[in-house]
């Protein structure tokens, strides 16, 4: 896990997410890319040619102020600035550098407390194929000891999807418990759990529930995991929730970090 990207929004608590990322990065000797996205469209006109440059410079200064608020712990932190859409920016940086993990808060800009994922964070999760660790705002970093990996289908087409989970498990010696939630309309194929998943797990539990999320709630209370791991795919954990960017807390919420492993094609 060499490269970690931390998107920074307008939240005054952005330095807390960066501090978490730094503490996490020290475990893996990772490099952090602190990213701010802005959108400037300049038409023809005298005196407007350097607007983009000035906005970029202002953003960089703000990121430097955020860095000054944290304990960098000798982690290499580099600033990435992008003019345009955040999804395009993330995909471009990923192509250039190879991002192993995004660490972000559930809401980087939104002040709506009813939301779990804000519009920007939701778009990052939904429209990129980069593994993402969603960290509750203000949470202090603690090594992971107990990981609950929940899904409604045990089918995985590519083992490398599990790489971030495997790296985290190996680094911390964490226990990985699998939870397969049988929801209405499940097939026998869904119950065939990928061997790579079985190989890294300590326990497999099957349960039935109207939705995967409801099945997870019950077992989170029983197992008290440090992190919840889910898959982003059409028939995966969030299912209908992926059809929109924002996610209401009434639909899903978590007080622990959520590791989202992305499956591009399903």
KOLLUM-984994 format. One line per field, with one value per residue: y, x, z of N, C-alpha, C in turn; residue number from 1. Coordinates in Angstrom, 1 decimal, always signed. Each point is the difference from the previous one (the first is absolute). Layout:
<recs>
nv <- Y; ... $
nu <- X; ... $
nw <- Z; ... $
cav <- Y; ... $
cau <- X; ... $
caw <- Z; ... $
cv <- Y; ... $
cu <- X; ... $
cw <- Z; ... $
i <- NUM; ... $
</recs>
This chain:
<recs>
nv <- -1.2; +0.4; +0.2; +1.0; +0.1; +1.2; -0.1; +1.3; +0.1; +0.6; -1.3; +0.7; -1.2; +0.6; +0.7; -0.2; +0.1; +1.1; +0.3; -0.4; +0.6; +1.0; -0.2; -0.1; +1.1; +0.4; -0.6; +0.7; +1.0; +0.5; +0.4; +1.2; +0.0; +1.3; -0.2; +1.1; +0.0; +0.7; +0.8; +0.3; +0.6; +0.3; +0.9; +0.4; +0.7; +1.3; -0.4; -0.9; +0.2; +0.7; +0.0; -0.9; +0.7; +1.1; -0.6; -0.6; +1.2; +0.5; -0.9; +0.1; +1.3; -0.2; -0.8; +1.0; +0.8; -0.8; -0.1; +1.3; -0.4; -0.8; -1.2; +0.4; -0.1; +1.0; +0.0; -0.5; +1.3; -0.3; +1.2; -0.3; +0.9; +0.0; +0.5; -0.2; -1.0; -0.2; -0.5; +1.0; +0.9; -0.7; -0.2; +1.3; +0.3; -0.8; +0.5; +1.2; -0.2; -0.4; +0.3; -0.4; +1.2; +0.3; +1.0; +0.0; +1.1; -0.4; +1.2; +0.4; +0.2; -1.1; +0.9; -0.7; +0.1; +0.1; +0.4; -1.3; -0.1; +1.0; +1.0; +0.8; -0.3; +0.2; +1.1; +0.2; -0.4; +0.7; +1.1; -0.4; -0.5; +1.0; -1.0; +0.0; +0.7; -0.2; +1.1; -0.4; +1.2; +0.4; -1.1; -0.5; +0.0; -1.2; -0.8; -0.6; -0.5; +0.6; -0.7; +0.7; -1.1; +0.9; -0.9; +0.2; +0.1; -1.3; +0.4; -0.3; +0.8; +0.9; -0.8; +0.7; -0.2; -1.1; +0.5; +1.1; -0.9; -0.6; +1.1; +0.4; -1.1; -0.1; +1.2; -0.1; -1.0; +0.7; -0.2; -0.7; +0.6; -1.0; +0.9; -1.1; +1.1; -1.0; +0.7; +0.4; -1.1; -0.5; -0.3; -1.2; +0.7; +0.8; -1.2; +0.0; -0.1; +1.1; -0.9; +1.0; +0.2; -1.3; +0.1; +1.2; -0.8; +0.4; +0.6; -0.9; +1.1; -0.8; +1.0; +0.2; +0.9; +0.9; +0.6; +0.2; +1.3; -0.4; -0.9; +1.0; +0.8; -1.1; -0.3; +1.3; +0.0; -1.2; +0.4; +1.2; +0.0; +0.1; -0.8; +0.6; -1.2; +0.7; -0.4; +0.8; -0.5; -0.3; -1.2; +1.0; +0.4; +1.0; -0.9; +0.2; +0.0; -0.9; +0.0; +0.4; +1.3; +0.6; -0.3; -0.2; +0.5; +0.3; +0.2; +0.7; -0.5; +0.5; -0.5; -1.0; -0.1; +0.4; -1.2; +0.8; -1.3; +0.6; -0.3; +0.2; -1.3; -0.2 $
nu <- +0.9; +0.5; -1.1; -0.2; -1.2; +0.1; -1.2; +0.3; -1.0; -1.1; -0.1; -0.3; -0.5; +0.3; +0.7; -1.2; -0.6; +0.7; -0.3; -1.3; +0.0; +0.5; -0.8; -1.0; +0.4; +0.2; -1.1; -0.2; +0.6; -1.2; -0.1; -0.2; -1.1; +0.1; -1.3; +0.0; -1.3; +0.3; -1.0; +0.8; -1.0; +1.1; -0.9; -0.2; +1.0; +0.2; +1.2; -0.5; +1.0; +0.2; -1.4; +0.1; +1.1; -0.7; -1.0; +0.9; +0.6; -1.2; -0.3; +1.1; -0.1; -1.2; +0.4; +0.9; -1.1; -0.7; +1.1; +0.0; -1.3; +0.8; +0.2; +0.9; +0.7; +0.6; -1.3; +0.3; -0.3; -0.6; +0.0; -1.2; +0.0; -1.3; +0.0; -1.2; -0.6; -0.5; -1.0; +0.0; +0.1; -0.8; -0.7; +0.2; -0.1; -1.0; -0.3; +0.3; -0.6; -1.2; -1.2; +0.6; -0.3; -1.3; +0.4; -1.3; -0.6; -1.1; +0.2; +0.5; -1.2; -0.8; -1.0; -0.6; -0.3; -1.0; +1.0; +0.1; -0.3; +0.8; -0.4; +1.0; -0.2; -1.3; +0.3; +0.9; -0.9; -1.0; +0.8; +0.7; +1.1; +0.1; +0.6; -1.0; +0.7; -1.3; +0.5; -0.8; -0.7; +1.2; +0.0; +0.5; +1.2; -0.5; +1.0; -0.2; -0.9; -1.2; +0.0; -1.1; +0.1; -0.8; -0.8; -0.7; +1.2; +0.4; -0.6; +1.3; +0.0; +0.5; +1.0; +0.6; -1.3; +0.5; +0.9; -0.8; -1.0; +0.6; +0.4; -1.2; -0.6; +0.9; -0.3; -1.3; +0.1; -0.8; -1.1; -0.2; -1.1; -0.5; -0.8; -0.6; -0.6; -0.8; -0.2; -1.3; -0.2; +0.6; +1.1; +0.0; +0.2; -0.9; -0.3; +0.5; +0.7; +0.6; +0.9; +0.3; -1.3; -0.3; +1.0; -0.5; -1.1; -0.5; -1.1; -0.9; -0.8; -1.1; -0.6; -1.3; -0.2; -0.9; +1.0; +1.1; -0.4; -1.3; +0.5; +0.6; -1.1; -0.7; +0.8; -0.2; -1.3; +0.1; +0.6; -0.6; -0.1; +1.3; -0.3; -0.9; +0.2; -0.3; -0.8; +0.6; -1.2; -0.5; +0.5; +0.8; +0.7; +0.3; +0.1; -1.3; +0.8; +0.5; -1.3; +0.4; +0.4; -1.1; +0.4; -1.3; +0.1; -1.3; +0.8; +1.0; +0.6; +1.1; +0.3; +0.3; +1.3; -0.3; +0.5; +0.0; -0.2; +0.6; -1.1; +0.9; +0.1; -1.3 $
nw <- +0.0; -1.2; -0.7; +0.9; -0.5; +0.4; -0.4; -0.2; +0.7; +0.3; +0.5; +1.1; -0.1; -1.2; +0.9; +0.6; -1.2; -0.2; +1.3; -0.2; -1.1; +0.6; +1.0; -0.9; -0.7; +1.2; +0.1; -1.2; +0.7; +0.1; -1.2; +0.5; -0.8; +0.4; -0.3; -0.7; -0.2; -1.1; -0.3; -0.9; -0.5; -0.7; -0.3; -1.2; +0.2; +0.0; +0.5; -0.8; -0.7; +1.1; -0.3; -0.9; -0.4; +0.1; -0.6; -0.9; -0.1; +0.0; -0.9; -0.6; +0.1; -0.4; -1.0; -0.3; +0.1; -0.8; -0.8; +0.2; -0.1; -0.8; +0.6; -0.9; +1.1; -0.7; -0.1; -1.2; +0.1; -1.1; -0.6; -0.3; -1.0; -0.1; -1.2; +0.5; -0.5; +1.2; -0.7; -0.9; +1.0; +0.7; -1.1; -0.3; +1.3; +0.0; -1.2; +0.5; +1.1; -0.2; +0.3; +1.1; +0.5; +0.0; +0.8; +0.4; +0.3; +0.7; +0.6; -1.2; -0.6; +0.0; +0.4; -0.9; +1.2; -0.8; -0.6; -0.5; -1.3; -0.1; -0.8; +0.5; +1.2; -0.2; -0.7; +0.9; +0.9; -0.5; -0.4; +1.0; -0.4; +0.8; +0.6; +0.8; +0.9; +0.4; +0.5; +1.0; -0.2; +0.2; -0.7; +1.2; -0.6; -0.2; +0.2; -1.1; +0.8; -0.3; -1.1; -0.2; -0.8; -0.4; -0.5; -1.1; -0.6; +0.1; -1.1; -0.3; -1.0; +0.9; +0.3; -1.0; -0.1; +0.5; -0.9; +0.0; -0.1; -1.0; -0.6; +0.2; -0.4; -1.0; -0.2; +0.3; -0.8; -0.8; +0.8; -1.0; +0.4; -0.6; -0.6; -0.3; -0.5; +0.2; -1.1; +0.0; -0.7; +1.1; -0.6; -0.4; -1.2; +0.5; +0.3; -1.2; +1.2; -0.5; -0.5; -0.7; +0.0; -0.3; -0.9; -0.1; +0.0; +1.2; -0.6; -0.4; +0.0; -0.1; -0.6; +0.4; -0.9; +0.2; +0.6; -0.8; -0.1; -0.1; -0.8; -0.6; +0.1; -0.2; -1.0; -0.4; +0.5; -0.6; -1.1; +0.0; -1.3; -0.4; -1.0; -0.8; -0.6; -1.1; -0.9; -0.9; -0.1; -1.2; +0.4; +0.4; +1.0; -0.8; -0.9; +0.4; +1.1; -0.8; -0.1; +1.1; +0.0; +0.5; +1.3; +0.3; +1.2; -0.4; -1.1; +0.5; +1.0; +0.3; +1.2; -0.9; -0.3; -1.2; -0.3; -1.0; -0.3; -1.0; -0.6; -1.0; -0.2; -0.1 $
cav <- +1.2; +1.0; +1.3; +0.3; +1.3; +0.6; +1.2; +1.0; +0.9; +1.3; -0.2; +0.5; -1.1; -0.8; -0.4; -1.3; -1.1; -0.1; -0.6; -1.4; -0.6; +0.0; -1.0; -1.3; -0.1; -0.4; -1.5; -0.6; +0.9; +0.5; +1.4; +0.6; +1.1; +0.8; +0.5; +0.9; +0.2; +1.3; +0.1; +1.3; +0.1; +1.4; +0.4; +1.1; +1.3; +0.6; -0.1; -1.3; -1.1; -0.6; -0.3; -1.4; -0.1; +0.7; -0.9; -1.1; +0.4; +0.2; -1.4; -0.6; +0.7; -0.6; -1.3; +0.1; +0.3; -1.3; -0.8; +0.6; -0.3; -1.4; -0.6; -0.7; -1.3; -0.4; -0.5; +0.8; +0.6; +0.8; +0.6; -0.2; +0.9; -0.3; +0.9; -0.8; -0.9; -0.8; -1.4; +0.0; +0.2; -1.3; -1.0; +0.4; -0.2; -1.4; -0.5; +0.5; -0.4; -1.3; +0.2; -1.3; +0.2; +1.3; +0.1; +1.2; +0.1; -0.2; +1.2; +0.9; +1.3; +0.1; +0.3; -0.7; -1.1; -1.2; -0.7; -0.7; +0.4; +1.2; -0.1; -0.2; -1.3; -1.0; -0.2; -0.6; -1.5; -0.6; +0.1; -0.4; -1.5; +0.0; -0.4; +1.2; -0.2; +1.1; +0.1; +1.0; +1.2; +0.2; -1.3; -0.2; -1.3; -1.2; -1.1; -0.9; -1.4; -0.9; +0.5; -0.7; +0.2; -0.3; -0.1; -0.9; -1.0; -0.3; -0.1; +1.0; -0.4; +0.3; +0.0; +1.3; +0.9; -0.2; +0.4; +0.9; -0.7; -1.0; +0.8; +0.5; -1.2; -0.4; +1.1; +0.1; -1.3; +0.1; -1.1; +0.3; -0.8; +0.1; -0.1; -0.1; +0.2; -0.5; +0.9; -0.5; -0.1; -0.5; -1.2; -1.0; +0.5; +1.0; -0.7; -0.5; +1.0; -0.1; -0.7; +1.0; +0.6; -1.0; -0.2; +1.1; +0.1; -0.8; -0.5; +0.3; -0.1; +0.2; +0.5; +0.4; +1.3; +0.7; +0.6; -0.3; +0.9; -0.5; -1.1; +0.5; +0.7; -1.0; -0.7; +1.0; +0.1; -1.2; -0.2; +1.2; +0.1; +1.3; +0.5; -0.8; -0.1; -0.3; +0.0; +0.9; -0.6; +0.2; -0.9; -0.1; +0.5; +1.2; -0.3; +1.2; +1.2; +0.4; +0.7; +1.4; +0.3; +0.2; -1.1; +0.5; -0.8; -0.9; -1.2; -0.7; +0.8; -0.8; +0.8; -0.5; +0.1; -0.9; -0.3; -0.4; -0.6; +0.2; -1.0; +0.8; -0.7; -1.0 $
cau <- -0.9; +1.0; -0.6; -1.3; -0.5; -0.9; -0.7; -0.4; -1.1; +0.0; -0.2; +1.0; +0.6; +0.7; +1.3; -0.2; +0.1; +1.4; +0.8; -0.3; +0.7; +1.5; +0.2; -0.1; +1.1; +1.3; +0.0; +0.3; +1.0; -0.7; +0.0; -1.4; -0.3; -1.1; -0.6; -1.1; -0.5; -0.8; -0.6; +0.1; -0.2; +0.3; -0.2; +0.9; -0.1; +1.2; +0.2; -0.5; +0.9; +0.7; -0.9; +0.2; +1.3; -0.2; -0.8; +0.8; +0.9; -0.7; -0.3; +1.3; +0.2; -1.0; +0.5; +1.2; -0.5; -0.5; +1.1; +0.6; -0.8; +0.1; +1.3; +0.3; +0.6; +1.0; -0.7; +0.2; -1.3; +0.1; -1.2; -0.5; -1.1; -0.6; -1.0; -1.0; -0.9; +0.9; +0.1; +1.0; +1.3; +0.4; +0.3; +1.3; +1.0; +0.1; +0.7; +1.4; +0.8; -0.4; -0.5; -0.4; -1.1; -0.5; -0.6; -0.8; -1.1; -1.2; -0.5; +1.1; -0.5; -1.3; -0.3; -1.3; +0.2; -0.8; +0.7; +1.3; +0.9; -0.4; +0.0; +1.4; +0.5; -0.8; +0.5; +1.3; -0.2; -0.8; +0.4; +1.4; +0.2; +1.2; -0.4; -0.2; -0.3; -0.8; +0.3; -0.8; +0.7; +0.5; +0.4; +1.4; +0.4; +0.4; +0.3; -1.2; +0.2; -1.2; -0.6; -1.2; -0.2; -1.4; -0.4; -1.1; +0.4; +1.4; +0.7; +1.0; +0.6; +1.5; +0.5; +0.7; -1.0; +0.2; +1.3; +0.0; -0.4; +1.1; +1.1; -0.4; +0.0; +1.4; +0.8; -0.4; -0.3; -1.4; -0.9; -1.0; -1.2; -0.8; -1.5; -0.7; -1.4; -1.0; -1.1; -1.0; +0.4; +1.4; +0.2; +1.0; +1.3; +0.4; +0.4; +1.4; +0.9; +1.3; +1.0; +0.9; -0.7; +0.0; +1.4; +0.4; -1.0; +0.0; -1.3; -1.0; -1.3; -1.1; -1.2; -1.0; -0.6; -0.6; +1.1; +1.3; +0.3; -0.6; +0.8; +1.3; -0.3; -0.1; +1.3; +0.9; -0.2; +0.5; +1.4; +0.8; +1.2; +0.7; -0.2; -0.9; +0.4; -1.1; +0.4; -0.8; -0.4; -1.4; -0.8; +0.8; -0.5; -0.8; -1.0; -0.7; +0.6; +1.0; -0.7; +0.0; +1.3; -0.1; -0.6; -0.5; +0.4; -1.1; +0.2; +1.2; +0.9; +1.0; +0.9; +1.3; +0.4; -0.5; +0.9; -0.8; +0.8; -0.8; -0.1; -0.3; -1.0; -0.6 $
caw <- +0.0; -0.1; -0.3; +0.6; -0.3; +1.0; -0.6; +1.0; -0.3; +0.7; +1.4; +0.9; +0.7; -1.0; +0.6; +0.7; -0.9; -0.5; +1.1; +0.0; -1.2; +0.3; +1.0; -0.7; -1.0; +0.7; +0.1; -1.3; -0.7; -1.2; -0.3; +0.0; -0.9; +0.5; -1.2; -0.1; -1.4; -0.2; -1.3; -0.6; -1.5; -0.3; -1.4; -0.5; +0.7; +0.5; +1.4; +0.5; -0.4; +1.1; +1.1; +0.4; +0.8; +1.3; +0.8; +0.3; +1.0; +1.2; +0.5; +0.5; +1.3; +1.0; +0.4; +0.9; +1.4; +0.6; +0.3; +1.2; +1.2; +0.3; +0.3; -1.2; +0.4; -1.1; -1.2; -1.2; -0.4; -1.2; -0.3; -1.3; -0.3; -1.3; -0.5; -0.7; +0.8; +0.9; -0.4; -1.0; +0.6; +0.7; -1.0; -0.6; +0.9; +0.1; -1.2; +0.0; +1.2; +0.5; +1.3; +0.7; +1.0; +0.4; +1.3; +0.0; +0.9; -0.7; -0.6; +0.0; -0.2; +0.4; +1.4; +0.3; +1.0; -0.3; -1.0; +0.3; -1.1; -0.7; -1.5; -0.5; +0.5; -0.6; -1.4; +0.0; +0.2; -1.1; -1.3; -0.2; +0.3; +1.0; +1.4; +0.9; +1.4; +0.5; +1.4; +0.7; +0.3; +1.4; +0.6; +0.1; -0.6; +0.7; -0.9; -0.2; +0.5; -0.3; -1.3; -0.4; -1.5; -0.2; -1.4; -0.3; -1.0; +0.2; -1.3; -0.3; -1.2; +0.0; +1.3; +0.4; +0.6; +1.5; +0.4; +1.2; +1.2; +0.4; +0.6; +1.3; +0.9; +0.2; +0.7; +1.4; +0.6; +0.4; -0.3; -1.0; +0.0; -1.2; +0.3; -1.2; +0.3; -1.0; -0.2; -0.9; -1.4; -0.1; -0.8; +0.6; -0.3; +1.0; +1.2; -0.2; +0.4; -0.7; +0.8; +0.5; +1.2; +1.1; +0.5; +1.0; +1.1; +1.2; +0.2; -0.9; +0.6; -0.9; +0.7; -1.0; +0.4; -1.1; -0.7; +0.6; +1.1; +1.2; +0.4; +0.6; +1.3; +1.1; +0.3; +0.5; +1.4; +0.7; -0.2; +0.3; -0.9; -0.1; -1.4; -0.8; -1.4; -0.9; -1.4; -0.8; -1.3; -0.3; +0.9; +1.2; +1.2; +0.0; -1.0; -0.4; +0.5; -1.0; -1.1; +0.3; +0.7; +1.4; +0.7; +1.3; +1.2; +0.2; -0.9; +0.4; +0.8; +0.7; +0.9; -0.2; -1.4; -1.0; -1.1; -1.2; -1.1; -1.2; -1.1; -1.1; -0.8; +0.8 $
cv <- +1.2; +1.4; +0.1; +1.4; +0.5; +1.2; +0.9; +0.9; +1.2; -0.1; +0.6; -1.1; -0.9; -0.5; -1.3; -1.2; -0.2; -0.6; -1.5; -0.7; -0.1; -1.1; -1.4; -0.2; -0.5; -1.5; -0.7; +0.7; +0.5; +1.5; +0.5; +1.1; +0.7; +0.7; +1.0; +0.2; +1.4; +0.0; +1.5; +0.0; +1.4; +0.3; +1.1; +1.3; +0.4; -0.3; -1.3; -1.2; -0.7; -0.3; -1.5; -0.2; +0.5; -0.9; -1.2; +0.3; +0.2; -1.4; -0.6; +0.6; -0.6; -1.4; +0.0; +0.4; -1.2; -0.9; +0.5; -0.4; -1.5; -0.3; -0.9; -1.3; -0.5; -0.6; +1.0; +0.4; +0.9; +0.6; -0.2; +0.9; -0.2; +0.9; -0.8; -0.9; -0.9; -1.5; -0.1; +0.2; -1.2; -1.0; +0.4; -0.2; -1.5; -0.6; +0.4; -0.6; -1.4; +0.2; -1.3; +0.1; +1.5; +0.0; +1.3; +0.0; -0.3; +1.2; +1.0; +1.5; +0.2; +0.3; -0.7; -1.2; -1.2; -0.9; -0.8; +0.3; +1.2; -0.2; -0.3; -1.4; -1.2; -0.2; -0.6; -1.5; -0.6; -0.1; -0.2; -1.5; -0.1; -0.4; +1.3; -0.3; +1.3; +0.1; +1.0; +1.2; +0.0; -1.3; +0.0; -1.4; -1.0; -1.2; -0.9; -1.4; -0.9; +0.7; -0.9; +0.3; -0.6; +0.0; -0.9; -1.0; -0.2; -0.1; +1.2; -0.4; +0.2; +0.0; +1.3; +1.0; +0.0; +0.6; +0.9; -0.7; -1.0; +0.8; +0.5; -1.2; -0.4; +1.0; -0.1; -1.4; -0.1; -1.2; +0.4; -1.0; +0.3; -0.1; +0.0; +0.1; -0.4; +1.0; -0.6; +0.0; -0.5; -1.3; -0.9; +0.4; +1.0; -0.6; -0.6; +1.1; -0.2; -0.5; +1.0; +0.7; -1.0; -0.1; +1.0; +0.2; -0.9; -0.7; +0.5; -0.2; +0.3; +0.5; +0.4; +1.3; +0.7; +0.7; -0.3; +0.8; -0.4; -1.2; +0.4; +0.6; -1.0; -0.5; +1.0; +0.1; -1.2; -0.1; +1.2; +0.1; +1.4; +0.7; -0.9; +0.1; -0.4; +0.1; +1.0; -0.7; +0.0; -0.8; -0.1; +0.7; +1.2; -0.1; +1.3; +1.3; +0.6; +0.8; +1.5; +0.3; +0.2; -1.2; +0.5; -0.9; -1.0; -1.3; -0.7; +1.0; -0.9; +0.9; -0.5; +0.3; -1.0; -0.1; -0.5; -0.5; +0.1; -1.1; +0.7; -0.7; -1.1; -0.7 $
cu <- +0.9; -0.6; -1.4; -0.4; -1.1; -0.7; -0.5; -1.1; +0.0; -0.3; +1.1; +0.7; +0.9; +1.3; -0.1; +0.0; +1.4; +0.9; -0.2; +0.8; +1.5; +0.3; -0.1; +1.2; +1.3; +0.1; +0.5; +1.1; -0.5; +0.3; -1.4; +0.0; -1.2; -0.5; -1.1; -0.4; -0.8; -0.4; +0.0; -0.1; +0.1; -0.2; +1.0; -0.3; +1.3; +0.1; -0.5; +0.9; +0.7; -0.9; +0.2; +1.2; -0.2; -0.9; +0.7; +1.0; -0.7; -0.4; +1.2; +0.3; -0.9; +0.5; +1.2; -0.4; -0.5; +1.1; +0.7; -0.7; +0.2; +1.4; +0.3; +0.8; +1.0; -0.7; +0.2; -1.4; +0.1; -1.4; -0.4; -1.2; -0.5; -1.2; -1.0; -0.8; +0.9; +0.2; +1.0; +1.4; +0.5; +0.4; +1.3; +1.2; +0.3; +0.8; +1.4; +0.8; -0.3; -0.4; -0.5; -1.2; -0.3; -0.4; -0.7; -1.0; -1.3; -0.6; +1.2; -0.5; -1.4; -0.1; -1.3; +0.3; -0.8; +0.7; +1.2; +1.0; -0.5; +0.2; +1.4; +0.6; -0.7; +0.4; +1.3; -0.1; -0.7; +0.7; +1.5; +0.2; +1.2; -0.5; +0.0; -0.3; -0.7; +0.2; -0.9; +0.8; +0.4; +0.5; +1.6; +0.4; +0.4; +0.2; -1.3; +0.3; -1.1; -0.7; -1.2; -0.2; -1.4; -0.4; -1.2; +0.3; +1.5; +0.8; +0.9; +0.7; +1.5; +0.5; +0.6; -0.9; +0.2; +1.3; +0.1; -0.4; +1.1; +1.2; -0.3; +0.0; +1.4; +0.8; -0.4; -0.3; -1.5; -0.8; -1.1; -1.2; -0.9; -1.5; -0.7; -1.5; -0.9; -1.2; -1.0; +0.6; +1.5; +0.0; +1.0; +1.4; +0.5; +0.6; +1.4; +1.0; +1.3; +1.0; +1.0; -0.5; +0.1; +1.4; +0.4; -0.9; +0.2; -1.3; -1.0; -1.4; -1.0; -1.2; -1.0; -0.6; -0.6; +1.0; +1.3; +0.3; -0.6; +0.6; +1.3; -0.2; +0.0; +1.4; +1.1; -0.1; +0.5; +1.5; +0.9; +1.2; +0.6; -0.3; -1.0; +0.5; -1.1; +0.5; -1.0; -0.2; -1.5; -0.9; +0.6; -0.7; -0.9; -1.1; -0.7; +0.7; +1.0; -0.6; +0.0; +1.3; -0.1; -0.7; -0.5; +0.4; -1.1; +0.2; +1.3; +0.8; +1.0; +0.8; +1.4; +0.4; -0.6; +0.9; -0.8; +1.0; -0.8; +0.1; -0.5; -1.1; -0.6; -1.1 $
cw <- +0.0; +0.0; +0.6; -0.4; +0.9; -0.7; +1.2; -0.5; +0.8; +1.5; +0.8; +0.8; -0.9; +0.5; +0.8; -0.9; -0.5; +1.1; +0.1; -1.2; +0.3; +1.0; -0.7; -0.9; +0.7; +0.1; -1.2; -0.7; -1.3; -0.3; -0.2; -1.0; +0.5; -1.2; +0.2; -1.4; +0.0; -1.4; -0.5; -1.5; -0.4; -1.5; -0.4; +0.7; +0.6; +1.5; +0.6; -0.3; +1.2; +1.2; +0.5; +0.8; +1.4; +0.9; +0.5; +1.2; +1.3; +0.7; +0.6; +1.4; +1.1; +0.4; +0.9; +1.4; +0.7; +0.5; +1.3; +1.2; +0.5; +0.4; -1.2; +0.2; -1.1; -1.2; -1.1; -0.4; -1.2; -0.3; -1.4; -0.2; -1.4; -0.3; -0.8; +0.9; +0.9; -0.4; -1.2; +0.6; +0.7; -1.0; -0.7; +0.9; +0.2; -1.1; +0.0; +1.2; +0.5; +1.5; +0.6; +0.9; +0.1; +1.4; +0.1; +1.1; -0.7; -0.7; +0.0; -0.1; +0.7; +1.5; +0.5; +0.9; -0.3; -1.0; +0.6; -1.0; -0.6; -1.5; -0.5; +0.4; -0.7; -1.5; +0.0; +0.2; -1.2; -1.3; -0.2; +0.3; +1.0; +1.4; +0.9; +1.4; +0.5; +1.5; +0.7; +0.5; +1.5; +0.6; +0.0; -0.5; +1.0; -0.9; +0.0; +0.6; -0.4; -1.2; -0.3; -1.5; -0.4; -1.5; -0.2; -1.1; +0.3; -1.3; -0.2; -1.3; -0.1; +1.5; +0.5; +0.6; +1.5; +0.5; +1.2; +1.3; +0.5; +0.6; +1.4; +1.0; +0.4; +0.9; +1.5; +0.6; +0.3; -0.4; -1.0; +0.1; -1.2; +0.4; -1.4; +0.3; -1.1; +0.1; -1.0; -1.4; -0.2; -0.8; +0.6; -0.3; +1.0; +1.2; -0.2; +0.2; -0.7; +0.9; +0.6; +1.3; +1.1; +0.6; +1.0; +1.2; +1.1; +0.2; -1.1; +0.6; -1.1; +0.8; -1.0; +0.5; -1.3; -0.9; +0.6; +1.2; +1.3; +0.6; +0.7; +1.4; +1.1; +0.4; +0.5; +1.5; +0.7; -0.1; +0.3; -0.8; +0.1; -1.3; -0.7; -1.5; -0.8; -1.5; -0.7; -1.4; -0.1; +0.9; +1.3; +1.2; -0.1; -1.1; -0.5; +0.3; -1.1; -1.1; +0.3; +0.8; +1.5; +0.6; +1.3; +1.1; +0.3; -0.9; +0.3; +0.9; +0.8; +0.9; +0.0; -1.4; -0.9; -1.2; -1.2; -1.1; -1.3; -1.0; -1.2; -0.9; +0.8; -0.8 $
i <- 1; 2; 3; 4; 5; 6; 7; 8; 9; 10; 11; 12; 13; 14; 15; 16; 17; 18; 19; 20; 21; 22; 23; 24; 25; 26; 27; 28; 29; 30; 31; 32; 33; 34; 35; 36; 37; 38; 39; 40; 41; 42; 43; 44; 45; 46; 47; 48; 49; 50; 51; 52; 53; 54; 55; 56; 57; 58; 59; 60; 61; 62; 63; 64; 65; 66; 67; 68; 69; 70; 71; 72; 73; 74; 75; 76; 77; 78; 79; 80; 81; 82; 83; 84; 85; 86; 87; 88; 89; 90; 91; 92; 93; 94; 95; 96; 97; 98; 99; 100; 101; 102; 103; 104; 105; 106; 107; 108; 109; 110; 111; 112; 113; 114; 115; 116; 117; 118; 119; 120; 121; 122; 123; 124; 125; 126; 127; 128; 129; 130; 131; 132; 133; 134; 135; 136; 137; 138; 139; 140; 141; 142; 143; 144; 145; 146; 147; 148; 149; 150; 151; 152; 153; 154; 155; 156; 157; 158; 159; 160; 161; 162; 163; 164; 165; 166; 167; 168; 169; 170; 171; 172; 173; 174; 175; 176; 177; 178; 179; 180; 181; 182; 183; 184; 185; 186; 187; 188; 189; 190; 191; 192; 193; 194; 195; 196; 197; 198; 199; 200; 201; 202; 203; 204; 205; 206; 207; 208; 209; 210; 211; 212; 213; 214; 215; 216; 217; 218; 219; 220; 221; 222; 223; 224; 225; 226; 227; 228; 229; 230; 231; 232; 233; 234; 235; 236; 237; 238; 239; 240; 241; 242; 243; 244; 245; 246; 247; 248; 249; 250; 251; 252; 253; 254; 255; 256; 257; 258; 259; 260; 261; 262; 263; 264; 265; 266 $
</recs>
